[in-house]
Amino acid sequence: MKTDRPSFGFLLSNVARLMRGAFERELEGSKLTLAQARALVYVSRNEGVRQVALAELLEVQPMTLARLLDQLAAAGLIERRADPADRRAFRIFLTRAADPSLDIIARASAAIHARALDGLSGADAQALMRALETVHSNLSLP
């Protein structure tokens, strides 16, 4: 089946790739990498998350995450606290020092979203978000 239009999966994947590139460009001049920014956002949305669960959310190997968290801890942006239910595990928390980084991330995200949605009406942008949320829900594991 030949078509000049990209498939849904190809288009979605390509948009995600372009958004990651735009986000990296928006972060230029800050001390954050894309991986660090993603980790900070996930921790901010899941304060106290176990390190293993955070690796799953970020879709990275636990050892890769451990190095990333070492960097964020060294910068004073997160802290690891022992999990009271499992002394072998750690829970991840943001520090107040992370607030300026989260502000940078929020500004970068807003700029990218505005650029990505340029030319769409407010109703179209809302419909797109609802459609993507439905796709996400449909494909999420039960």
C-alpha positions in Angstrom: 0.0 0.0 0.0 1.8 3.1 -1.2 0.8 6.5 -0.1 2.3 10.0 -0.1 1.1 10.6 3.5 3.1 9.4 6.4 1.6 6.7 8.6 0.2 7.6 12.0 3.0 5.9 13.8 5.7 7.5 11.6 4.2 11.0 12.0 3.9 10.6 15.8 7.4 9.3 16.1 8.8 12.1 13.9 6.9 14.8 15.9 8.3 13.4 19.1 11.9 13.5 17.7 11.4 17.0 16.5 10.1 18.1 19.8 13.1 16.5 21.6 15.4 18.4 19.3 13.6 21.7 19.9 13.7 21.1 23.6 17.4 20.5 23.5 17.9 23.8 21.6 15.7 25.6 24.1 17.9 24.3 27.0 21.1 25.6 25.3 22.8 27.9 27.7 21.4 26.2 30.8 23.3 23.5 32.6 20.5 20.9 32.0 20.6 18.1 29.6 17.4 16.7 28.1 17.8 13.5 30.2 18.2 15.6 33.4 15.2 17.8 32.5 13.0 14.7 31.9 14.1 13.2 35.2 13.4 16.4 37.1 9.9 16.6 35.6 9.1 13.0 36.4 10.3 13.5 40.0 8.2 16.7 40.3 5.1 14.8 39.2 5.9 11.7 41.3 7.6 13.2 44.4 9.0 10.4 46.6 9.1 7.9 43.7 11.3 4.9 44.2 14.4 4.9 42.0 13.4 1.6 40.3 10.0 3.0 39.5 11.5 6.2 38.1 13.8 4.1 35.8 10.6 2.4 34.4 8.8 5.7 33.9 11.8 7.2 32.1 12.3 3.9 30.1 16.0 3.7 31.1 18.1 1.0 32.7 18.5 1.4 36.5 22.3 1.9 36.2 21.8 4.6 33.6 19.4 6.3 36.0 21.8 5.9 38.9 24.4 7.9 37.0 21.8 10.6 36.1 20.6 10.9 39.7 24.3 11.1 40.8 24.6 14.2 38.6 21.4 15.8 39.8 22.3 15.1 43.5 25.8 16.5 43.0 24.1 19.7 41.6 21.9 19.8 44.6 18.7 19.4 42.6 17.4 16.1 44.1 18.0 14.0 47.2 17.8 10.3 47.7 16.1 9.2 50.9 16.1 5.6 52.2 12.8 3.9 51.7 11.4 3.1 55.2 9.7 0.0 53.8 12.8 -1.3 52.1 16.2 -0.3 53.4 17.8 -1.4 50.1 15.7 1.1 48.1 15.7 4.8 47.8 13.0 7.4 47.2 13.8 10.5 45.1 12.8 14.0 46.2 13.4 17.5 44.7 15.2 20.1 46.7 14.3 23.8 46.7 17.4 24.3 44.5 15.5 22.5 41.7 12.9 25.3 41.4 15.0 27.5 39.0 15.6 24.4 36.8 12.0 23.6 36.8 11.2 27.2 35.7 13.7 26.8 32.8 12.0 23.6 31.8 8.5 25.1 32.0 9.6 28.1 29.9 11.2 25.8 27.3 8.1 23.6 27.2 5.8 26.6 26.8 7.9 27.9 23.9 7.9 24.5 22.1 4.2 24.0 22.6 3.4 27.4 21.3 5.6 26.8 18.2 4.2 23.3 17.7 0.6 24.4 17.9 1.0 27.6 15.9 -1.7 27.8 13.3 -4.2 25.6 15.2 -7.2 27.2 16.7 -7.8 26.8 20.5 -10.5 24.2 19.8 -8.2 22.3 17.4 -5.4 22.3 19.9 -7.7 21.0 22.6 -9.1 18.3 20.2 -5.5 17.2 19.4 -4.7 16.9 23.1 -7.9 14.9 23.8 -7.1 12.6 20.9 -3.5 12.0 22.0 -4.7 11.3 25.6 -7.1 8.8 24.2 -4.4 7.1 22.1 -2.2 7.1 25.2 -4.9 5.5 27.3 -5.7 2.9 24.6 -2.1 1.8 24.5 -1.3 2.0 28.2 -1.0 -1.3 30.0 -3.9 -2.1 32.3 
